[in-house]
């Protein structure tokens, strides 16, 4: 049987996508130890500047939503 190669991509290391790709990688390896996985940040290879912009926007939005949730709960 040939060895399976699986490519997992995410777009920023601070996102849930990265956490999900790591969980998928772990699950695949537990199901079949001979699977070879490669977990890559796609922005790192395609557009490092976009990666920085997306990281900044992502962090800003998450913080704003967290603050909004705090104010909604206080109402």
PDB file of N, CA, C and O in Angstrom, chain B, residues numbered from 101:
ATOM      1  N   UNK B 101       0.853  -1.177   0.000  1.00  0.00           N
ATOM      2  CA  UNK B 101       0.000   0.000   0.000  1.00  0.00           C
ATOM      3  C   UNK B 101       0.896   1.238   0.000  1.00  0.00           C
ATOM      4  O   UNK B 101       1.886   1.289   0.731  1.00  0.00           O
ATOM      5  N   UNK B 102       0.554   2.229  -0.814  1.00  0.00           N
ATOM      6  CA  UNK B 102       1.372   3.432  -0.908  1.00  0.00           C
ATOM      7  C   UNK B 102       1.113   4.350   0.287  1.00  0.00           C
ATOM      8  O   UNK B 102       0.021   4.382   0.855  1.00  0.00           O
ATOM      9  N   UNK B 103       2.143   5.082   0.638  1.00  0.00           N
ATOM     10  CA  UNK B 103       2.036   6.011   1.750  1.00  0.00           C
ATOM     11  C   UNK B 103       1.187   7.214   1.337  1.00  0.00           C
ATOM     12  O   UNK B 103       1.360   7.752   0.244  1.00  0.00           O
ATOM     13  N   UNK B 104       0.279   7.629   2.204  1.00  0.00           N
ATOM     14  CA  UNK B 104      -0.597   8.764   1.927  1.00  0.00           C
ATOM     15  C   UNK B 104       0.093  10.059   2.346  1.00  0.00           C
ATOM     16  O   UNK B 104       0.656  10.149   3.437  1.00  0.00           O
ATOM     17  N   UNK B 105       0.044  11.049   1.477  1.00  0.00           N
ATOM     18  CA  UNK B 105       0.557  12.381   1.759  1.00  0.00           C
ATOM     19  C   UNK B 105      -0.619  13.341   1.794  1.00  0.00           C
ATOM     20  O   UNK B 105      -1.425  13.383   0.865  1.00  0.00           O
ATOM     21  N   UNK B 106      -0.715  14.114   2.872  1.00  0.00           N
ATOM     22  CA  UNK B 106      -1.832  15.036   3.031  1.00  0.00           C
ATOM     23  C   UNK B 106      -1.292  16.427   3.330  1.00  0.00           C
ATOM     24  O   UNK B 106      -0.460  16.615   4.217  1.00  0.00           O
ATOM     25  N   UNK B 107      -1.787  17.398   2.565  1.00  0.00           N
ATOM     26  CA  UNK B 107      -1.418  18.793   2.746  1.00  0.00           C
ATOM     27  C   UNK B 107      -2.560  19.519   3.447  1.00  0.00           C
ATOM     28  O   UNK B 107      -3.698  19.509   2.978  1.00  0.00           O
ATOM     29  N   UNK B 108      -2.242  20.146   4.572  1.00  0.00           N
ATOM     30  CA  UNK B 108      -3.217  20.934   5.322  1.00  0.00           C
ATOM     31  C   UNK B 108      -2.781  22.395   5.269  1.00  0.00           C
ATOM     32  O   UNK B 108      -1.633  22.717   5.574  1.00  0.00           O
ATOM     33  N   UNK B 109      -3.701  23.276   4.880  1.00  0.00           N
ATOM     34  CA  UNK B 109      -3.391  24.698   4.767  1.00  0.00           C
ATOM     35  C   UNK B 109      -4.249  25.512   5.719  1.00  0.00           C
ATOM     36  O   UNK B 109      -5.414  25.194   5.961  1.00  0.00           O
ATOM     37  N   UNK B 110      -3.662  26.548   6.242  1.00  0.00           N
ATOM     38  CA  UNK B 110      -4.390  27.532   7.038  1.00  0.00           C
ATOM     39  C   UNK B 110      -3.855  28.897   6.632  1.00  0.00           C
ATOM     40  O   UNK B 110      -2.851  28.978   5.924  1.00  0.00           O
ATOM     41  N   UNK B 111      -4.514  29.983   7.072  1.00  0.00           N
ATOM     42  CA  UNK B 111      -4.090  31.294   6.580  1.00  0.00           C
ATOM     43  C   UNK B 111      -3.444  32.179   7.639  1.00  0.00           C
ATOM     44  O   UNK B 111      -2.840  33.193   7.291  1.00  0.00           O
ATOM     45  N   UNK B 112      -3.548  31.839   8.884  1.00  0.00           N
ATOM     46  CA  UNK B 112      -2.878  32.610   9.920  1.00  0.00           C
ATOM     47  C   UNK B 112      -2.737  31.754  11.170  1.00  0.00           C
ATOM     48  O   UNK B 112      -3.646  31.000  11.517  1.00  0.00           O
ATOM     49  N   UNK B 113      -1.611  31.869  11.838  1.00  0.00           N
ATOM     50  CA  UNK B 113      -1.342  31.013  12.996  1.00  0.00           C
ATOM     51  C   UNK B 113      -2.175  31.373  14.219  1.00  0.00           C
ATOM     52  O   UNK B 113      -2.249  30.588  15.164  1.00  0.00           O
ATOM     53  N   UNK B 114      -2.800  32.539  14.217  1.00  0.00           N
ATOM     54  CA  UNK B 114      -3.585  32.943  15.381  1.00  0.00           C
ATOM     55  C   UNK B 114      -5.070  32.643  15.213  1.00  0.00           C
ATOM     56  O   UNK B 114      -5.890  33.093  16.014  1.00  0.00           O
ATOM     57  N   UNK B 115      -5.415  31.898  14.195  1.00  0.00           N
ATOM     58  CA  UNK B 115      -6.829  31.631  13.916  1.00  0.00           C
ATOM     59  C   UNK B 115      -7.250  30.235  14.342  1.00  0.00           C
ATOM     60  O   UNK B 115      -6.427  29.370  14.640  1.00  0.00           O
ATOM     61  N   UNK B 116      -8.547  30.052  14.358  1.00  0.00           N
ATOM     62  CA  UNK B 116      -9.093  28.727  14.611  1.00  0.00           C
ATOM     63  C   UNK B 116      -8.762  27.748  13.500  1.00  0.00           C
ATOM     64  O   UNK B 116      -8.733  26.537  13.718  1.00  0.00           O
ATOM     65  N   UNK B 117      -8.508  28.282  12.289  1.00  0.00           N
ATOM     66  CA  UNK B 117      -8.139  27.410  11.175  1.00  0.00           C
ATOM     67  C   UNK B 117      -6.844  26.669  11.466  1.00  0.00           C
ATOM     68  O   UNK B 117      -6.705  25.496  11.119  1.00  0.00           O
ATOM     69  N   UNK B 118      -5.911  27.339  12.091  1.00  0.00           N
ATOM     70  CA  UNK B 118      -4.639  26.686  12.428  1.00  0.00           C
ATOM     71  C   UNK B 118      -4.869  25.614  13.488  1.00  0.00           C
ATOM     72  O   UNK B 118      -4.353  24.503  13.377  1.00  0.00           O
ATOM     73  N   UNK B 119      -5.638  25.948  14.504  1.00  0.00           N
ATOM     74  CA  UNK B 119      -5.959  24.960  15.549  1.00  0.00           C
ATOM     75  C   UNK B 119      -6.664  23.751  14.952  1.00  0.00           C
ATOM     76  O   UNK B 119      -6.380  22.611  15.319  1.00  0.00           O
ATOM     77  N   UNK B 120      -7.586  24.009  14.028  1.00  0.00           N
ATOM     78  CA  UNK B 120      -8.316  22.913  13.382  1.00  0.00           C
ATOM     79  C   UNK B 120      -7.381  22.050  12.547  1.00  0.00           C
ATOM     80  O   UNK B 120      -7.486  20.824  12.569  1.00  0.00           O
ATOM     81  N   UNK B 121      -6.471  22.675  11.813  1.00  0.00           N
ATOM     82  CA  UNK B 121      -5.553  21.889  10.983  1.00  0.00           C
ATOM     83  C   UNK B 121      -4.630  21.032  11.843  1.00  0.00           C
ATOM     84  O   UNK B 121      -4.289  19.912  11.462  1.00  0.00           O
ATOM     85  N   UNK B 122      -4.224  21.553  13.000  1.00  0.00           N
ATOM     86  CA  UNK B 122      -3.395  20.753  13.914  1.00  0.00           C
ATOM     87  C   UNK B 122      -4.183  19.576  14.480  1.00  0.00           C
ATOM     88  O   UNK B 122      -3.647  18.476  14.623  1.00  0.00           O
ATOM     89  N   UNK B 123      -5.461  19.809  14.802  1.00  0.00           N
ATOM     90  CA  UNK B 123      -6.305  18.729  15.323  1.00  0.00           C
ATOM     91  C   UNK B 123      -6.545  17.661  14.257  1.00  0.00           C
ATOM     92  O   UNK B 123      -6.526  16.466  14.552  1.00  0.00           O
ATOM     93  N   UNK B 124      -6.769  18.096  13.026  1.00  0.00           N
ATOM     94  CA  UNK B 124      -6.957  17.143  11.918  1.00  0.00           C
ATOM     95  C   UNK B 124      -5.690  16.328  11.718  1.00  0.00           C
ATOM     96  O   UNK B 124      -5.753  15.110  11.550  1.00  0.00           O
ATOM     97  N   UNK B 125      -4.552  16.986  11.736  1.00  0.00           N
ATOM     98  CA  UNK B 125      -3.268  16.297  11.576  1.00  0.00           C
ATOM     99  C   UNK B 125      -3.078  15.238  12.665  1.00  0.00           C
ATOM    100  O   UNK B 125      -2.682  14.109  12.376  1.00  0.00           O
ATOM    101  N   UNK B 126      -3.360  15.603  13.902  1.00  0.00           N
ATOM    102  CA  UNK B 126      -3.222  14.670  15.026  1.00  0.00           C
ATOM    103  C   UNK B 126      -4.160  13.474  14.867  1.00  0.00           C
ATOM    104  O   UNK B 126      -3.765  12.331  15.099  1.00  0.00           O
ATOM    105  N   UNK B 127      -5.403  13.746  14.470  1.00  0.00           N
ATOM    106  CA  UNK B 127      -6.385  12.667  14.292  1.00  0.00           C
ATOM    107  C   UNK B 127      -5.983  11.720  13.164  1.00  0.00           C
ATOM    108  O   UNK B 127      -6.088  10.501  13.299  1.00  0.00           O
ATOM    109  N   UNK B 128      -5.522  12.289  12.055  1.00  0.00           N
ATOM    110  CA  UNK B 128      -5.100  11.454  10.927  1.00  0.00           C
ATOM    111  C   UNK B 128      -3.952  10.534  11.319  1.00  0.00           C
ATOM    112  O   UNK B 128      -3.934   9.356  10.964  1.00  0.00           O
ATOM    113  N   UNK B 129      -2.991  11.091  12.057  1.00  0.00           N
ATOM    114  CA  UNK B 129      -1.835  10.282  12.462  1.00  0.00           C
ATOM    115  C   UNK B 129      -2.217   9.214  13.471  1.00  0.00           C
ATOM    116  O   UNK B 129      -1.603   8.148  13.507  1.00  0.00           O
ATOM    117  N   UNK B 130      -3.235   9.491  14.301  1.00  0.00           N
ATOM    118  CA  UNK B 130      -3.661   8.467  15.253  1.00  0.00           C
ATOM    119  C   UNK B 130      -4.435   7.355  14.542  1.00  0.00           C
ATOM    120  O   UNK B 130      -4.391   6.199  14.964  1.00  0.00           O
ATOM    121  N   UNK B 131      -5.144   7.702  13.463  1.00  0.00           N
ATOM    122  CA  UNK B 131      -5.873   6.695  12.697  1.00  0.00           C
ATOM    123  C   UNK B 131      -4.944   5.842  11.846  1.00  0.00           C
ATOM    124  O   UNK B 131      -5.155   4.640  11.682  1.00  0.00           O
ATOM    125  N   UNK B 132      -3.914   6.484  11.308  1.00  0.00           N
ATOM    126  CA  UNK B 132      -2.991   5.779  10.430  1.00  0.00           C
ATOM    127  C   UNK B 132      -1.589   6.386  10.584  1.00  0.00           C
ATOM    128  O   UNK B 132      -1.278   7.395   9.950  1.00  0.00           O
ATOM    129  N   UNK B 133      -0.754   5.781  11.414  1.00  0.00           N
ATOM    130  CA  UNK B 133       0.579   6.336  11.690  1.00  0.00           C
ATOM    131  C   UNK B 133       1.474   6.490  10.454  1.00  0.00           C
ATOM    132  O   UNK B 133       2.447   7.243  10.493  1.00  0.00           O
ATOM    133  N   UNK B 134       1.165   5.799   9.378  1.00  0.00           N
ATOM    134  CA  UNK B 134       2.019   5.898   8.192  1.00  0.00           C
ATOM    135  C   UNK B 134       1.649   7.085   7.292  1.00  0.00           C
ATOM    136  O   UNK B 134       2.289   7.306   6.264  1.00  0.00           O
ATOM    137  N   UNK B 135       0.623   7.843   7.676  1.00  0.00           N
ATOM    138  CA  UNK B 135       0.249   9.029   6.907  1.00  0.00           C
ATOM    139  C   UNK B 135       1.294  10.120   7.132  1.00  0.00           C
ATOM    140  O   UNK B 135       1.730  10.366   8.257  1.00  0.00           O
ATOM    141  N   UNK B 136       1.681  10.761   6.040  1.00  0.00           N
ATOM    142  CA  UNK B 136       2.607  11.877   6.124  1.00  0.00           C
ATOM    143  C   UNK B 136       1.815  13.158   5.891  1.00  0.00           C
ATOM    144  O   UNK B 136       1.154  13.308   4.864  1.00  0.00           O
ATOM    145  N   UNK B 137       1.884  14.087   6.854  1.00  0.00           N
ATOM    146  CA  UNK B 137       1.150  15.335   6.726  1.00  0.00           C
ATOM    147  C   UNK B 137       2.115  16.513   6.640  1.00  0.00           C
ATOM    148  O   UNK B 137       3.232  16.470   7.155  1.00  0.00           O
ATOM    149  N   UNK B 138       1.651  17.550   5.980  1.00  0.00           N
ATOM    150  CA  UNK B 138       2.391  18.801   5.896  1.00  0.00           C
ATOM    151  C   UNK B 138       1.387  19.899   6.193  1.00  0.00           C
ATOM    152  O   UNK B 138       0.409  20.064   5.464  1.00  0.00           O
ATOM    153  N   UNK B 139       1.624  20.648   7.256  1.00  0.00           N
ATOM    154  CA  UNK B 139       0.724  21.677   7.740  1.00  0.00           C
ATOM    155  C   UNK B 139       1.365  23.031   7.447  1.00  0.00           C
ATOM    156  O   UNK B 139       2.369  23.386   8.064  1.00  0.00           O
ATOM    157  N   UNK B 140       0.791  23.796   6.506  1.00  0.00           N
ATOM    158  CA  UNK B 140       1.428  25.033   6.054  1.00  0.00           C
ATOM    159  C   UNK B 140       0.523  26.252   6.174  1.00  0.00           C
ATOM    160  O   UNK B 140      -0.690  26.177   5.978  1.00  0.00           O
ATOM    161  N   UNK B 141       1.153  27.371   6.501  1.00  0.00           N
ATOM    162  CA  UNK B 141       0.493  28.666   6.467  1.00  0.00           C
ATOM    163  C   UNK B 141       0.555  29.147   5.015  1.00  0.00           C
ATOM    164  O   UNK B 141       1.622  29.519   4.527  1.00  0.00           O
ATOM    165  N   UNK B 142      -0.571  29.140   4.340  1.00  0.00           N
ATOM    166  CA  UNK B 142      -0.605  29.475   2.914  1.00  0.00           C
ATOM    167  C   UNK B 142      -0.149  30.905   2.650  1.00  0.00           C
ATOM    168  O   UNK B 142       0.532  31.158   1.656  1.00  0.00           O
ATOM    169  N   UNK B 143      -0.511  31.839   3.517  1.00  0.00           N
ATOM    170  CA  UNK B 143      -0.092  33.222   3.313  1.00  0.00           C
ATOM    171  C   UNK B 143       1.419  33.386   3.383  1.00  0.00           C
ATOM    172  O   UNK B 143       1.981  34.249   2.710  1.00  0.00           O
ATOM    173  N   UNK B 144       2.068  32.578   4.176  1.00  0.00           N
ATOM    174  CA  UNK B 144       3.527  32.667   4.303  1.00  0.00           C
ATOM    175  C   UNK B 144       4.198  32.437   2.945  1.00  0.00           C
ATOM    176  O   UNK B 144       5.242  33.021   2.653  1.00  0.00           O
ATOM    177  N   UNK B 145       3.598  31.596   2.134  1.00  0.00           N
ATOM    178  CA  UNK B 145       4.174  31.278   0.824  1.00  0.00           C
ATOM    179  C   UNK B 145       3.623  32.142  -0.303  1.00  0.00           C
ATOM    180  O   UNK B 145       4.294  32.347  -1.314  1.00  0.00           O
ATOM    181  N   UNK B 146       2.406  32.647  -0.134  1.00  0.00           N
ATOM    182  CA  UNK B 146       1.804  33.407  -1.233  1.00  0.00           C
ATOM    183  C   UNK B 146       1.970  34.910  -1.076  1.00  0.00           C
ATOM    184  O   UNK B 146       2.305  35.604  -2.036  1.00  0.00           O
ATOM    185  N   UNK B 147       1.738  35.415   0.131  1.00  0.00           N
ATOM    186  CA  UNK B 147       1.796  36.861   0.325  1.00  0.00           C
ATOM    187  C   UNK B 147       2.065  37.189   1.798  1.00  0.00           C
ATOM    188  O   UNK B 147       1.124  37.350   2.575  1.00  0.00           O
ATOM    189  N   UNK B 148       3.327  37.287   2.184  1.00  0.00           N
ATOM    190  CA  UNK B 148       3.653  37.602   3.579  1.00  0.00           C
ATOM    191  C   UNK B 148       3.048  38.925   4.055  1.00  0.00           C
ATOM    192  O   UNK B 148       2.697  39.055   5.227  1.00  0.00           O
ATOM    193  N   UNK B 149       2.923  39.903   3.159  1.00  0.00           N
ATOM    194  CA  UNK B 149       2.319  41.182   3.549  1.00  0.00           C
ATOM    195  C   UNK B 149       0.844  40.971   3.866  1.00  0.00           C
ATOM    196  O   UNK B 149       0.337  41.515   4.847  1.00  0.00           O
ATOM    197  N   UNK B 150       0.154  40.188   3.045  1.00  0.00           N
ATOM    198  CA  UNK B 150      -1.258  39.883   3.319  1.00  0.00           C
ATOM    199  C   UNK B 150      -1.409  39.180   4.660  1.00  0.00           C
ATOM    200  O   UNK B 150      -2.374  39.415   5.387  1.00  0.00           O
ATOM    201  N   UNK B 151      -0.464  38.327   4.980  1.00  0.00           N
ATOM    202  CA  UNK B 151      -0.517  37.619   6.265  1.00  0.00           C
ATOM    203  C   UNK B 151      -0.512  38.617   7.417  1.00  0.00           C
ATOM    204  O   UNK B 151      -1.291  38.477   8.359  1.00  0.00           O
ATOM    205  N   UNK B 152       0.349  39.610   7.352  1.00  0.00           N
ATOM    206  CA  UNK B 152       0.427  40.620   8.415  1.00  0.00           C
ATOM    207  C   UNK B 152      -0.869  41.427   8.499  1.00  0.00           C
ATOM    208  O   UNK B 152      -1.364  41.701   9.592  1.00  0.00           O
ATOM    209  N   UNK B 153      -1.414  41.806   7.343  1.00  0.00           N
ATOM    210  CA  UNK B 153      -2.660  42.574   7.313  1.00  0.00           C
ATOM    211  C   UNK B 153      -3.808  41.743   7.887  1.00  0.00           C
ATOM    212  O   UNK B 153      -4.575  42.233   8.716  1.00  0.00           O
ATOM    213  N   UNK B 154      -3.929  40.496   7.452  1.00  0.00           N
ATOM    214  CA  UNK B 154      -5.008  39.626   7.937  1.00  0.00           C
ATOM    215  C   UNK B 154      -4.860  39.385   9.435  1.00  0.00           C
ATOM    216  O   UNK B 154      -5.859  39.402  10.154  1.00  0.00           O
ATOM    217  N   UNK B 155      -3.645  39.161   9.922  1.00  0.00           N
ATOM    218  CA  UNK B 155      -3.431  38.976  11.360  1.00  0.00           C
ATOM    219  C   UNK B 155      -3.904  40.192  12.150  1.00  0.00           C
ATOM    220  O   UNK B 155      -4.556  40.060  13.186  1.00  0.00           O
ATOM    221  N   UNK B 156      -3.570  41.370  11.650  1.00  0.00           N
ATOM    222  CA  UNK B 156      -3.966  42.603  12.340  1.00  0.00           C
ATOM    223  C   UNK B 156      -5.485  42.758  12.338  1.00  0.00           C
ATOM    224  O   UNK B 156      -6.079  43.077  13.368  1.00  0.00           O
ATOM    225  N   UNK B 157      -6.112  42.534  11.190  1.00  0.00           N
ATOM    226  CA  UNK B 157      -7.572  42.659  11.095  1.00  0.00           C
ATOM    227  C   UNK B 157      -8.251  41.614  11.982  1.00  0.00           C
ATOM    228  O   UNK B 157      -9.196  41.928  12.706  1.00  0.00           O
ATOM    229  N   UNK B 158      -7.772  40.388  11.924  1.00  0.00           N
ATOM    230  CA  UNK B 158      -8.349  39.304  12.708  1.00  0.00           C
ATOM    231  C   UNK B 158      -8.304  39.637  14.201  1.00  0.00           C
ATOM    232  O   UNK B 158      -9.302  39.488  14.907  1.00  0.00           O
ATOM    233  N   UNK B 159      -7.150  40.083  14.670  1.00  0.00           N
ATOM    234  CA  UNK B 159      -6.989  40.415  16.081  1.00  0.00           C
ATOM    235  C   UNK B 159      -7.901  41.574  16.475  1.00  0.00           C
ATOM    236  O   UNK B 159      -8.514  41.547  17.542  1.00  0.00           O
ATOM    237  N   UNK B 160      -7.991  42.577  15.630  1.00  0.00           N
ATOM    238  CA  UNK B 160      -8.845  43.731  15.902  1.00  0.00           C
ATOM    239  C   UNK B 160     -10.308  43.327  15.989  1.00  0.00           C
ATOM    240  O   UNK B 160     -11.018  43.748  16.903  1.00  0.00           O
ATOM    241  N   UNK B 161     -10.759  42.517  15.048  1.00  0.00           N
ATOM    242  CA  UNK B 161     -12.168  42.082  15.032  1.00  0.00           C
ATOM    243  C   UNK B 161     -12.475  41.217  16.252  1.00  0.00           C
ATOM    244  O   UNK B 161     -13.502  41.412  16.903  1.00  0.00           O
ATOM    245  N   UNK B 162     -11.604  40.273  16.568  1.00  0.00           N
ATOM    246  CA  UNK B 162     -11.824  39.398  17.726  1.00  0.00           C
ATOM    247  C   UNK B 162     -11.903  40.219  19.005  1.00  0.00           C
ATOM    248  O   UNK B 162     -12.782  39.991  19.837  1.00  0.00           O
ATOM    249  N   UNK B 163     -10.992  41.171  19.168  1.00  0.00           N
ATOM    250  CA  UNK B 163     -11.019  42.020  20.367  1.00  0.00           C
ATOM    251  C   UNK B 163     -12.279  42.872  20.419  1.00  0.00           C
ATOM    252  O   UNK B 163     -12.866  43.039  21.488  1.00  0.00           O
ATOM    253  N   UNK B 164     -12.705  43.414  19.277  1.00  0.00           N
ATOM    254  CA  UNK B 164     -13.923  44.232  19.234  1.00  0.00           C
ATOM    255  C   UNK B 164     -15.151  43.396  19.582  1.00  0.00           C
ATOM    256  O   UNK B 164     -16.027  43.852  20.318  1.00  0.00           O
ATOM    257  N   UNK B 165     -15.216  42.176  19.056  1.00  0.00           N
ATOM    258  CA  UNK B 165     -16.360  41.305  19.363  1.00  0.00           C
ATOM    259  C   UNK B 165     -16.367  40.898  20.831  1.00  0.00           C
ATOM    260  O   UNK B 165     -17.424  40.807  21.454  1.00  0.00           O
ATOM    261  N   UNK B 166     -15.188  40.657  21.372  1.00  0.00           N
ATOM    262  CA  UNK B 166     -15.101  40.300  22.795  1.00  0.00           C
ATOM    263  C   UNK B 166     -15.592  41.476  23.644  1.00  0.00           C
ATOM    264  O   UNK B 166     -16.342  41.286  24.602  1.00  0.00           O
ATOM    265  N   UNK B 167     -15.162  42.697  23.285  1.00  0.00           N
ATOM    266  CA  UNK B 167     -15.606  43.886  24.018  1.00  0.00           C
ATOM    267  C   UNK B 167     -17.109  44.098  23.862  1.00  0.00           C
ATOM    268  O   UNK B 167     -17.789  44.447  24.827  1.00  0.00           O
ATOM    269  N   UNK B 168     -17.627  43.891  22.664  1.00  0.00           N
ATOM    270  CA  UNK B 168     -19.060  44.025  22.413  1.00  0.00           C
ATOM    271  C   UNK B 168     -19.842  43.028  23.261  1.00  0.00           C
ATOM    272  O   UNK B 168     -20.867  43.371  23.849  1.00  0.00           O
ATOM    273  N   UNK B 169     -19.355  41.801  23.319  1.00  0.00           N
ATOM    274  CA  UNK B 169     -20.009  40.778  24.138  1.00  0.00           C
ATOM    275  C   UNK B 169     -20.043  41.165  25.598  1.00  0.00           C
ATOM    276  O   UNK B 169     -21.028  40.907  26.291  1.00  0.00           O
ATOM    277  N   UNK B 170     -18.968  41.786  26.073  1.00  0.00           N
ATOM    278  CA  UNK B 170     -18.915  42.244  27.462  1.00  0.00           C
ATOM    279  C   UNK B 170     -19.996  43.285  27.708  1.00  0.00           C
ATOM    280  O   UNK B 170     -20.703  43.228  28.714  1.00  0.00           O
ATOM    281  N   UNK B 171     -20.127  44.251  26.776  1.00  0.00           N
ATOM    282  CA  UNK B 171     -21.121  45.309  26.952  1.00  0.00           C
ATOM    283  C   UNK B 171     -22.542  44.772  26.843  1.00  0.00           C
ATOM    284  O   UNK B 171     -23.431  45.241  27.555  1.00  0.00           O
ATOM    285  N   UNK B 172     -22.770  43.807  25.973  1.00  0.00           N
ATOM    286  CA  UNK B 172     -24.106  43.219  25.835  1.00  0.00           C
ATOM    287  C   UNK B 172     -24.492  42.501  27.125  1.00  0.00           C
ATOM    288  O   UNK B 172     -25.632  42.609  27.577  1.00  0.00           O
ATOM    289  N   UNK B 173     -23.547  41.768  27.719  1.00  0.00           N
ATOM    290  CA  UNK B 173     -23.823  41.040  28.957  1.00  0.00           C
ATOM    291  C   UNK B 173     -24.091  42.002  30.111  1.00  0.00           C
ATOM    292  O   UNK B 173     -24.855  41.681  31.021  1.00  0.00           O
ATOM    293  N   UNK B 174     -23.470  43.174  30.081  1.00  0.00           N
ATOM    294  CA  UNK B 174     -23.656  44.158  31.149  1.00  0.00           C
ATOM    295  C   UNK B 174     -24.989  44.905  31.053  1.00  0.00           C
ATOM    296  O   UNK B 174     -25.426  45.530  32.020  1.00  0.00           O
ATOM    297  N   UNK B 175     -25.635  44.837  29.878  1.00  0.00           N
ATOM    298  CA  UNK B 175     -26.898  45.568  29.667  1.00  0.00           C
ATOM    299  C   UNK B 175     -28.045  44.921  30.376  1.00  0.00           C
ATOM    300  O   UNK B 175     -29.172  45.410  30.301  1.00  0.00           O
TER     301      UNK B 175
END
